[in-house]
Amino acid sequence: MGYLQKTDSKEKPILDWHTLYNEISRFYSTNQKEISKIHDGPIDLDSVQAELFHALIIDYAYAKQGKVKLNYILAES
Protein backbone atom coordinates (compact mmCIF):
# COMPACT_ATOMS: atom_id res chain seq x y z
CA MET A 1 0.00 0.00 0.00
CA GLY A 2 1.31 3.44 -0.85
CA TYR A 3 1.43 6.38 1.50
CA LEU A 4 -1.76 7.70 -0.04
CA GLN A 5 -4.36 5.41 1.46
CA LYS A 6 -7.87 5.39 0.01
CA THR A 7 -10.52 5.68 2.68
CA ASP A 8 -13.35 4.90 0.26
CA SER A 9 -14.02 5.39 -3.43
CA LYS A 10 -15.45 8.92 -3.03
CA GLU A 11 -12.90 10.40 -0.66
CA LYS A 12 -9.38 11.60 -1.33
CA PRO A 13 -6.61 9.43 0.10
CA ILE A 14 -5.24 10.28 3.55
CA LEU A 15 -1.58 11.10 4.04
CA ASP A 16 -0.17 10.38 7.50
CA TRP A 17 3.33 10.73 8.96
CA HIS A 18 4.02 7.08 9.80
CA THR A 19 3.01 5.77 6.42
CA LEU A 20 4.96 8.47 4.58
CA TYR A 21 8.00 7.79 6.78
CA ASN A 22 7.84 4.06 6.05
CA GLU A 23 7.35 4.58 2.31
CA ILE A 24 10.34 6.93 2.06
CA SER A 25 12.47 4.51 4.11
CA ARG A 26 11.49 1.62 1.85
CA PHE A 27 12.13 3.66 -1.30
CA TYR A 28 15.56 4.67 -0.02
CA SER A 29 16.54 1.15 1.00
CA THR A 30 15.53 -0.32 -2.36
CA ASN A 31 17.14 2.48 -4.40
CA GLN A 32 20.15 3.35 -2.28
CA LYS A 33 22.65 2.34 -4.97
CA GLU A 34 21.05 4.59 -7.59
CA ILE A 35 20.62 7.46 -5.14
CA SER A 36 24.30 7.31 -4.20
CA LYS A 37 25.19 7.83 -7.87
CA ILE A 38 23.48 11.24 -7.94
CA HIS A 39 24.05 12.38 -4.34
CA ASP A 40 27.45 12.96 -2.75
CA GLY A 41 27.94 12.00 0.86
CA PRO A 42 25.61 10.53 3.45
CA ILE A 43 21.90 11.29 3.48
CA ASP A 44 20.15 12.20 6.72
CA LEU A 45 17.00 10.26 5.94
CA ASP A 46 15.14 11.53 9.03
CA SER A 47 15.69 15.14 7.92
CA VAL A 48 14.63 14.39 4.36
CA GLN A 49 11.44 12.72 5.58
CA ALA A 50 10.63 15.62 7.89
CA GLU A 51 11.28 18.19 5.15
CA LEU A 52 9.01 16.38 2.70
CA PHE A 53 6.23 16.07 5.26
CA HIS A 54 6.63 19.74 6.17
CA ALA A 55 6.27 20.71 2.51
CA LEU A 56 3.12 18.59 2.23
CA ILE A 57 1.69 20.27 5.35
CA ILE A 58 2.29 23.69 3.80
CA ASP A 59 0.62 22.57 0.56
CA TYR A 60 -2.30 21.24 2.59
CA ALA A 61 -2.65 24.58 4.42
CA TYR A 62 -2.77 26.39 1.07
CA ALA A 63 -5.41 23.94 -0.12
CA LYS A 64 -7.52 24.58 2.99
CA GLN A 65 -7.44 28.28 2.04
CA GLY A 66 -8.56 27.42 -1.48
CA LYS A 67 -5.27 28.50 -3.08
CA VAL A 68 -4.38 25.10 -4.58
CA LYS A 69 -6.07 21.76 -5.26
CA LEU A 70 -4.53 18.54 -3.97
CA ASN A 71 -5.17 14.87 -4.65
CA TYR A 72 -4.83 13.92 -0.98
CA ILE A 73 -5.99 15.03 2.46
CA LEU A 74 -3.73 15.22 5.49
CA ALA A 75 -4.46 13.13 8.56
CA GLU A 76 -5.34 15.79 11.12
CA SER A 77 -5.29 15.27 14.85
C-alpha positions in Angstrom: 0.0 0.0 0.0 1.3 3.4 -0.9 1.4 6.4 1.5 -1.8 7.7 0.0 -4.4 5.4 1.5 -7.9 5.4 0.0 -10.5 5.7 2.7 -13.3 4.9 0.3 -14.0 5.4 -3.4 -15.5 8.9 -3.0 -12.9 10.4 -0.7 -9.4 11.6 -1.3 -6.6 9.4 0.1 -5.2 10.3 3.6 -1.6 11.1 4.0 -0.2 10.4 7.5 3.3 10.7 9.0 4.0 7.1 9.8 3.0 5.8 6.4 5.0 8.5 4.6 8.0 7.8 6.8 7.8 4.1 6.0 7.4 4.6 2.3 10.3 6.9 2.1 12.5 4.5 4.1 11.5 1.6 1.9 12.1 3.7 -1.3 15.6 4.7 0.0 16.5 1.1 1.0 15.5 -0.3 -2.4 17.1 2.5 -4.4 20.2 3.4 -2.3 22.6 2.3 -5.0 21.0 4.6 -7.6 20.6 7.5 -5.1 24.3 7.3 -4.2 25.2 7.8 -7.9 23.5 11.2 -7.9 24.1 12.4 -4.3 27.4 13.0 -2.8 27.9 12.0 0.9 25.6 10.5 3.4 21.9 11.3 3.5 20.2 12.2 6.7 17.0 10.3 5.9 15.1 11.5 9.0 15.7 15.1 7.9 14.6 14.4 4.4 11.4 12.7 5.6 10.6 15.6 7.9 11.3 18.2 5.2 9.0 16.4 2.7 6.2 16.1 5.3 6.6 19.7 6.2 6.3 20.7 2.5 3.1 18.6 2.2 1.7 20.3 5.4 2.3 23.7 3.8 0.6 22.6 0.6 -2.3 21.2 2.6 -2.6 24.6 4.4 -2.8 26.4 1.1 -5.4 23.9 -0.1 -7.5 24.6 3.0 -7.4 28.3 2.0 -8.6 27.4 -1.5 -5.3 28.5 -3.1 -4.4 25.1 -4.6 -6.1 21.8 -5.3 -4.5 18.5 -4.0 -5.2 14.9 -4.7 -4.8 13.9 -1.0 -6.0 15.0 2.5 -3.7 15.2 5.5 -4.5 13.1 8.6 -5.3 15.8 11.1 -5.3 15.3 14.8 
